[in-house]
Amino acid sequence: MKRRNQLVSLLLTACMAGGCLAGCGGNTKAPEESSVKNETTAKEVQNETTGGAAAGTEEVDPYGPVSSEKTVIHVGRAESANVTYPDGEDSHNNYIVKYLQDQLNTEYIYDFSVDDASYPTKVAMAIASGDMPDVMNVTYTQLVQLVNAGAVEDMTDAFATYRSDALKKCFDSTNGMSEGLATFDGRLMAIPDIQPGMDSVPLVYIRGDWMEELGLEEPKSLDDIVNIARTFMEKNPGGNVTDGIAVGLSSDKKLVQKNGGTWHVNGLFTLFDAYPKMWIKQEDGSVVYGSITEEARTALGEIRALVEEGVIDPSFAVRDSEQCVEMISNGQAGIFFGAWWSNQWPVVSMLEGAADSVKWNSYVAPLNAEGKLNVPMKSPTTTYIVVKKGSSEEIKEAVVKTVNYQYDLDQSQAENVRPNGMDSPFSWHYYPINVLHCDYDAKEKQIQSVMDCIDGKVAYDDLSGDGKTWYNGYTAVQKDGFRKTVEKNISTANGWGWANGAWTVQSQADKLNLQYAASYADSPSMESLWATLETQEDEFYLQVLTGNTSVDEFDKFVSQWKALGGDTITQEMTELSGAN
């Protein structure tokens, strides 16, 4: 079914980097049961029109040189401030870029490479001026604008022809969701990224040494967590406790982090069946925005009670990530909420500078009355690789093949490419097309293979590079303890952190109640209305939780939200989700 009737024509000169929801149509069931009603994947289109990638042509090498002549690709990219490069190298001059250029006979020229914060504005300016590089990453809103303006290349045939079997497997892990979102009128107009779904699972982190000292048991319910927080505040282990649960705002000033993160209260909302910032399909088939439901009202009231009691300090509203790390490191609080990867950051960095006795435990909690942790699953896709209209077929081929290599490098953690073996620093931010492709269920499979290897069910050599890193770290800490592991190699300790966090989730997989959005797409009216609606929502939630507004004002907030365009967007989201 064509999507042009679902999208509005937008002027390029009005292009701004919107903060809208990204994703694709789906439902509240698991991905294998999802139905993307309005989209046809690029592979299906290719099979229908040509009989398959290789129909009538010789077999294509997805890793071979693009041409005997060097293919030059102009790139626009974002820089991450948290990336460390080998001495003398940078984002443009590093061993990964050199490896890709040698393998594909390409040259990557960075037309612009700016920090993450400046990147959305830089892309918006490039689009508005028409002076775009050959390839860059854009938001969903920008993708729609570019498609409607005819400013980007159709990638259907190139993607179906040149993508590797490994990259196809990566996209298959989303059951068509990622490709579906980038498909317009049956044509794939961008290459979506894919992020790991495990990021969505909210874990609670607690000072294990304090729990042991005070004889506290593993938490399961919210009451258990609150009791631990109260006990920490009353007994004051370490002598510096001032707070129960360390909470802060994300870099974009959000309390609820829809894609997972650290210092949030996501798990406190979902405990009450509330899913803020998520479009939910209800039992009657209708679609509702999770931030305006009665369950959200209830959750707000319950969390506000924790703030009033002091279990959550009211100053969370002006506290950022760095301040939260300082609080935890100083022993002012012994509890915070995070993702599986929080076992690596901030936990490893905090343990590195702490006394040997300090211990952090992670748990799947708080569980509801049925013993389940409600998990609001993120969209697998948040950004899109676009190729400028008028680019050569060689450039399109080079882009797809670059992504093939980038995916494989991430799977192996560049094990055979690092100049000094696994001791060489590595990050996916080294890639010239700075985007991540990771199977949606990659972390679950990875940690399970590591644990199977520990149990003798899988050979060590059969683990991917990342799996070996996790295995080495996990077993090293088991054998020698964290302190000795850090002294030997911080990278090994980081591997322990990632493995420990992922195993916290995977070992408790039967307790996870995965909730998928009715649709992860942006509706047409979001481009003009969403910024105002989201600002209103964020301000109201903070006002309630800090006590400046009563939760009794919730109905007024909902009425205003609907009047400001919420009803219009809800109707559009209902159509996108295919709800009756």
C-alpha positions in Angstrom: 0.0 0.0 0.0 1.4 3.4 -0.9 2.4 5.8 1.9 2.1 9.1 0.1 -1.4 9.6 1.5 0.0 9.3 5.0 2.7 11.9 4.6 2.6 15.6 4.2 4.7 17.5 1.6 7.2 19.5 3.5 9.3 22.4 2.2 13.1 21.8 2.4 13.7 25.4 3.4 11.7 24.7 6.6 13.8 21.7 7.5 14.7 21.4 11.1 16.1 18.5 13.1 13.0 17.4 14.9 13.0 15.3 18.0 10.1 13.1 16.9 9.6 9.4 17.6 11.4 7.2 15.2 10.4 3.7 14.1 7.9 1.9 12.1 4.5 0.4 12.2 3.9 -2.6 14.4 1.7 -3.7 17.3 1.9 -4.6 20.9 2.8 -8.2 20.2 6.3 -9.6 19.8 8.2 -8.7 16.6 7.5 -12.1 15.0 3.8 -11.4 15.2 4.1 -7.8 14.0 2.2 -6.7 10.9 3.7 -3.7 9.0 0.5 -3.1 7.1 1.5 0.0 5.0 4.9 -1.0 3.8 6.7 -3.4 1.4 10.3 -4.2 2.2 13.0 -3.5 -0.4 13.8 -7.2 -0.8 10.2 -8.0 -1.6 10.1 -5.2 -4.2 13.4 -6.5 -5.7 12.1 -10.0 -6.0 8.8 -8.8 -7.6 10.5 -6.7 -10.2 13.6 -8.6 -11.0 13.1 -12.1 -9.6 15.9 -11.5 -7.1 19.2 -9.7 -6.7 21.1 -11.9 -9.1 18.3 -12.5 -11.7 19.9 -12.2 -15.1 23.3 -11.2 -13.7 26.4 -12.9 -12.4 26.7 -13.4 -8.7 27.8 -10.3 -6.9 30.6 -10.2 -4.3 29.3 -8.0 -1.4 32.8 -7.4 -0.2 34.7 -6.9 -3.5 36.2 -3.6 -4.8 33.6 -1.3 -6.2 35.6 -0.5 -9.3 39.1 -0.6 -10.8 38.9 3.2 -10.5 38.9 4.7 -7.0 35.4 5.6 -5.9 35.3 8.9 -3.9 32.5 9.3 -1.4 31.8 12.6 0.3 30.4 12.1 3.8 28.7 14.2 6.4 29.1 12.7 9.9 28.8 13.2 13.6 31.7 13.0 16.0 31.4 11.4 19.5 33.4 13.2 22.2 33.7 9.9 24.2 35.8 8.0 21.6 39.5 7.3 22.1 41.7 6.8 19.0 45.2 5.2 18.8 48.0 7.8 18.9 48.2 9.9 15.8 44.8 8.8 14.5 41.4 10.4 14.4 37.9 9.8 12.9 39.2 10.3 9.3 42.6 8.8 9.7 42.4 5.5 11.5 43.0 1.9 10.8 39.3 1.1 10.2 38.9 3.8 7.5 42.2 2.7 5.9 41.1 -1.0 5.9 37.7 -0.1 4.2 39.4 2.1 1.6 41.9 -0.7 0.8 39.2 -3.4 0.6 36.7 -1.4 -1.6 39.1 0.8 -3.5 37.3 3.9 -2.1 38.2 7.2 -0.6 36.0 8.8 2.1 36.2 12.6 2.2 34.4 14.2 5.1 32.6 17.3 3.9 31.7 18.0 7.5 32.4 16.1 10.7 30.9 17.9 13.8 30.1 17.0 17.3 26.9 15.1 18.2 25.2 18.2 19.5 25.9 20.3 16.4 25.2 17.6 13.9 21.3 17.9 13.6 21.7 21.6 12.8 24.5 21.0 10.3 22.4 18.4 8.5 19.4 20.8 8.4 21.5 23.5 6.9 22.9 21.1 4.3 19.4 20.1 3.3 18.0 23.6 3.2 20.9 24.9 1.1 20.9 21.9 -1.3 24.6 21.4 -0.7 24.5 17.9 0.6 27.4 15.4 0.8 27.0 12.1 -1.1 26.0 10.3 2.1 24.9 11.3 5.6 22.6 10.2 8.4 19.2 11.9 9.0 16.2 11.7 11.3 12.9 10.2 10.2 11.4 13.7 9.7 14.3 14.7 7.5 14.0 11.5 5.5 10.4 12.3 4.8 11.3 15.8 3.7 14.0 14.6 1.4 11.9 11.9 -0.2 9.0 14.3 -0.9 11.5 16.7 -2.5 13.1 14.0 -4.6 16.4 14.8 -3.1 17.7 11.3 -2.3 18.5 8.2 -4.3 16.3 5.1 -4.5 18.4 2.4 -2.7 16.0 -0.6 -3.4 18.1 -2.3 -6.1 21.5 -1.4 -4.7 20.6 -2.7 -1.2 19.0 -5.9 -2.5 21.9 -6.5 -4.8 25.0 -5.7 -2.7 24.0 -6.4 0.9 25.8 -9.4 2.4 24.1 -12.4 3.9 25.2 -11.3 7.3 23.7 -7.8 6.9 20.5 -9.4 5.6 20.4 -11.5 8.8 20.7 -8.3 10.8 17.7 -6.7 9.1 15.8 -10.0 9.3 16.1 -9.7 13.1 13.6 -6.8 13.1 11.1 -8.8 11.0 10.8 -6.1 8.4 10.3 -3.2 10.9 13.5 -1.3 10.0 13.3 -1.7 6.2 9.6 -0.9 6.3 10.0 2.5 7.9 12.5 3.6 5.2 10.2 2.3 2.4 8.0 4.8 0.5 5.6 3.8 -2.3 7.3 0.4 -2.2 10.8 1.7 -2.7 13.6 1.7 -0.1 14.8 5.3 0.1 17.4 5.0 2.9 19.3 2.4 4.9 18.1 2.3 8.4 20.3 1.7 11.4 19.5 -1.1 13.8 20.0 -0.9 17.6 19.9 -3.7 20.2 16.5 -4.2 21.8 18.0 -5.2 25.2 18.7 -1.5 25.7 15.1 -1.0 26.6 15.2 -3.2 29.7 15.2 -1.1 32.9 17.4 -2.6 35.6 18.0 -1.4 39.2 21.5 -1.0 40.5 22.2 -1.3 44.2 25.4 -1.1 46.3 25.9 -4.8 47.1 28.4 -4.2 49.8 25.9 -2.1 51.7 23.2 -4.7 51.3 25.5 -7.3 52.8 26.5 -5.1 55.6 22.9 -4.4 56.5 21.6 -7.9 55.9 19.3 -6.8 53.0 17.9 -9.3 50.5 17.6 -9.1 46.8 14.7 -6.8 45.7 11.8 -7.9 43.7 9.0 -5.4 44.3 9.0 -1.6 44.5 8.4 -1.9 48.2 11.6 -3.9 48.4 13.6 -1.2 46.5 12.1 1.6 48.6 12.8 -0.3 51.8 16.5 -0.7 50.8 16.6 3.0 50.0 15.1 3.9 53.4 17.5 1.6 55.2 20.5 3.1 53.4 19.3 6.6 54.4 18.7 5.6 58.0 21.7 3.5 58.6 24.0 5.6 56.5 26.6 3.0 55.4 29.8 4.8 54.5 28.8 7.9 56.4 27.8 10.0 53.5 24.3 8.9 52.4 21.9 11.8 51.6 19.7 10.3 49.0 17.8 7.0 48.3 17.6 6.7 44.6 19.8 8.8 42.3 17.7 10.2 39.5 18.6 12.8 36.9 17.6 14.1 33.5 19.0 12.9 30.2 21.1 15.2 28.0 17.9 16.3 26.2 16.3 17.1 29.6 14.0 14.0 29.6 13.0 12.1 32.7 11.5 9.2 30.9 14.1 7.9 28.4 12.1 6.1 25.7 15.2 4.2 24.3 16.6 3.3 27.7 19.5 4.9 29.5 20.7 5.7 33.0 19.3 7.7 35.9 15.7 7.4 34.6 12.5 6.2 36.3 11.2 4.1 33.4 10.7 1.0 35.5 8.6 3.0 38.0 6.1 4.0 35.3 5.9 0.6 33.7 5.3 -1.0 37.0 1.8 0.7 36.9 1.3 -0.3 33.3 2.1 3.2 32.2 4.2 3.7 29.0 5.0 7.4 28.6 6.2 8.5 25.2 4.9 5.4 23.6 1.9 4.8 21.3 -0.1 1.9 22.8 -2.7 -0.3 21.1 -5.5 -0.9 23.7 -7.6 -4.0 24.1 -10.4 -2.5 22.0 -8.0 -2.0 19.1 -7.8 1.8 19.6 -4.5 3.6 19.9 -3.6 6.0 22.7 -0.5 8.0 23.7 1.0 6.4 26.8 1.7 9.7 28.5 -2.0 10.6 28.9 -3.5 7.4 30.2 -5.0 6.8 33.7 -2.1 4.5 34.3 0.3 7.4 33.8 -1.7 9.5 36.2 -1.4 6.7 38.8 2.3 6.3 38.2 2.9 10.0 38.6 1.1 10.1 41.9 3.1 7.1 43.2 6.5 8.5 42.1 5.5 11.9 43.5 5.0 10.2 46.9 8.6 8.9 46.7 9.8 12.4 46.1 7.8 13.8 49.0 9.3 11.2 51.3 12.8 12.0 50.1 13.5 8.6 48.6 14.0 10.5 45.4 15.5 13.9 45.9 13.4 16.8 44.4 16.6 18.3 43.0 16.6 15.5 40.3 14.8 18.0 38.1 18.0 20.0 37.7 20.5 17.2 38.0 22.4 15.9 35.0 24.3 12.7 34.3 27.7 14.0 35.6 26.1 15.1 38.9 24.5 11.7 39.3 27.8 10.0 38.8 29.4 12.2 41.4 26.6 11.4 43.9 27.0 7.7 43.4 30.8 7.8 43.5 30.7 9.9 46.7 28.4 7.4 48.4 25.5 9.9 48.7 23.2 7.3 47.1 23.4 3.6 46.6 20.6 3.0 44.1 20.0 4.0 40.5 18.1 2.8 37.4 19.9 2.0 34.2 20.3 -0.3 31.2 22.2 -3.5 30.8 25.3 -1.5 29.6 25.3 0.6 32.8 27.3 -2.3 34.3 30.1 -1.0 32.1 29.4 2.7 32.4 29.1 4.1 35.0 29.7 1.0 37.2 33.2 0.0 35.9 34.5 3.6 36.0 33.1 4.0 39.6 34.6 0.7 40.8 37.9 1.6 39.2 38.5 4.4 41.6 36.7 2.9 44.6 37.8 0.8 47.5 38.2 -2.9 46.9 35.1 -3.6 49.1 32.7 -1.6 46.9 30.3 -3.8 45.0 27.4 -3.0 42.6 24.6 -5.5 42.0 22.1 -5.3 39.2 18.5 -6.7 39.3 15.5 -7.1 37.1 13.1 -5.2 39.3 10.6 -3.9 40.3 8.3 -6.8 39.3 4.6 -6.4 39.2 2.0 -8.6 41.0 2.4 -11.3 38.4 6.2 -11.4 38.9 6.9 -9.6 35.6 9.0 -6.6 34.6 7.1 -4.6 32.0 9.5 -3.5 29.3 8.7 -0.7 26.7 10.6 -2.0 23.7 12.4 0.6 21.7 12.2 1.0 17.9 15.1 -0.9 16.3 15.8 2.2 14.1 16.6 5.7 15.1 18.6 7.1 12.1 18.8 6.7 8.3 21.6 6.6 5.8 20.6 8.6 2.7 22.4 9.0 -0.6 22.1 12.3 -2.4 20.1 12.3 -5.6 22.3 12.2 -8.7 25.0 10.0 -7.0 26.5 7.4 -9.3 25.7 3.7 -9.1 29.3 3.2 -7.9 28.6 5.4 -4.9 25.4 3.5 -4.0 27.3 0.2 -4.3 30.1 1.6 -2.2 27.7 2.7 0.5 26.0 -0.7 0.8 29.3 -2.5 0.8 30.7 -0.1 3.4 27.8 -1.0 5.7 28.4 -4.7 5.0 32.0 -4.4 6.3 30.9 -2.1 9.2 28.4 -4.7 10.4 31.0 -7.5 10.2 33.6 -5.4 12.0 31.2 -4.7 14.8 30.3 -8.4 15.1 34.0 -9.4 15.4 34.9 -6.2 17.2 37.5 -5.8 14.5 39.5 -8.7 16.0 41.6 -9.4 12.9 41.9 -5.8 11.9 43.2 -4.1 15.1 46.9 -3.4 14.6 47.9 -4.5 18.1 45.3 -7.2 18.5 42.5 -6.8 21.0 44.6 -4.3 23.0 44.1 -1.7 20.3 41.2 0.7 21.0 38.1 0.2 18.8 34.7 1.8 18.4 31.9 1.8 15.8 32.4 5.5 15.8 35.6 4.8 13.8 33.4 3.9 10.8 33.3 6.5 8.0 29.5 6.1 7.7 29.1 6.6 11.5 26.1 4.4 12.2 25.6 1.1 14.1 24.0 -2.1 12.7 23.4 -4.6 15.4 20.9 -7.5 15.4 17.9 -6.5 17.4 18.4 -9.6 19.6 22.2 -9.5 19.4 22.9 -9.0 23.1 20.7 -11.8 24.1 22.4 -14.2 21.7 25.8 -12.9 22.6 25.6 -13.4 26.3 23.9 -16.8 26.0 26.8 -18.0 23.8 29.3 -16.7 26.4 27.6 -18.6 29.2 27.3 -21.7 27.0 31.0 -21.4 26.4 31.6 -21.2 30.2 29.5 -24.3 30.6 31.5 -26.1 27.8 28.6 -26.2 25.3 30.3 -23.7 22.9 34.0 -23.6 21.8 35.8 -20.4 22.6 37.0 -20.0 19.0 33.3 -20.0 17.9 32.6 -16.9 19.9 32.7 -13.6 18.0 35.3 -11.0 18.9 32.8 -9.2 21.2 31.8 -12.6 22.7 35.5 -13.3 23.4 35.9 -9.9 25.1 32.9 -10.6 27.3 34.1 -14.1 28.1 37.6 -13.0 28.9 36.3 -10.2 31.2 33.6 -12.3 33.0 36.0 -15.2 33.7 38.9 -13.0 34.7 36.8 -11.2 37.4 35.5 -14.6 38.5 39.0 -15.9 38.9 41.0 -12.9 40.0 38.4 -10.4 41.3 37.7 -6.9 39.8 40.7 -5.1 41.2 43.3 -7.4 39.8 41.5 -7.5 36.5 41.5 -3.7 36.2 45.2 -3.5 37.1 45.9 -5.9 34.2 43.7 -4.4 31.5 40.8 -2.0 31.8 39.4 -3.4 28.5 39.0 -6.8 30.1 37.2 -5.2 33.1 34.9 -3.4 30.6 34.1 -6.8 29.1 33.1 -8.1 32.5 30.8 -5.1 32.9 29.0 -5.7 29.6 28.7 -9.4 30.2 27.5 -9.0 33.7 24.8 -6.5 32.6 23.6 -8.6 29.7 23.4 -11.8 31.8 21.3 -9.9 34.4 18.7 -9.5 31.7 19.1 -12.8 29.8 19.1 -15.0 32.9 15.8 -13.5 33.9 14.3 -13.4 30.4 11.2 -15.4 31.7 10.3 -12.4 33.9 10.2 -9.9 31.0 6.9 -8.7 29.7 7.9 -7.1 26.4 5.5 -4.3 25.2 5.8 -3.1 21.6 4.4 0.1 20.4 1.3 0.3 18.2 3.5 2.1 15.8 7.0 3.6 16.0 6.4 5.9 13.0 6.1 9.7 12.9 2.7 10.8 11.8 2.4 13.7 9.3 1.3 16.4 11.8 4.2 15.6 14.2 6.6 17.7 12.2 4.7 20.9 13.0 3.0 20.0 16.3 5.1 17.5 18.3 7.7 19.9 19.7 5.0 21.9 21.4 3.2 18.8 22.7 6.4 17.2 24.0 7.5 20.4 25.8 4.1 20.6 27.4 4.2 17.0 28.5 7.8 17.2 29.9 7.0 20.4 31.8 3.8 19.0 33.3 5.5 15.8 34.4 8.3 17.6 36.1 6.0 20.1 37.7 4.0 17.2 39.3 6.9 15.3 40.5 8.6 18.3 42.0 5.4 19.3 43.8 4.8 22.6 41.9 1.6 21.2 40.3 -0.9 18.7 41.7 -1.5 15.4 39.9 -5.1 16.4 40.2 -4.4 18.7 37.2 -3.8 15.7 35.0 -7.2 15.9 33.3 -6.5 19.5 32.4 -3.1 18.6 31.0 -4.7 15.9 28.9 -7.4 18.2 27.6 -4.8 20.8 26.6 -2.6 18.1 25.0 -5.5 17.0 22.8 -6.5 20.5 21.9 -3.0 21.5 20.9 -2.9 18.7 18.3 -2.9 15.5 20.2 -6.2 14.4 18.9 -5.1 15.0 15.3 -1.9 13.0 15.8 -3.7 10.2 17.6 -6.0 9.8 14.6 -3.0 9.7 12.3 -1.2 7.2 14.5 -4.3 5.0 14.5 -4.2 4.9 10.7 -0.5 4.2 10.6 -0.9 1.3 13.1 -3.7 -0.2 11.1 -6.0 -0.1 14.2 -9.7 -0.6 13.7 
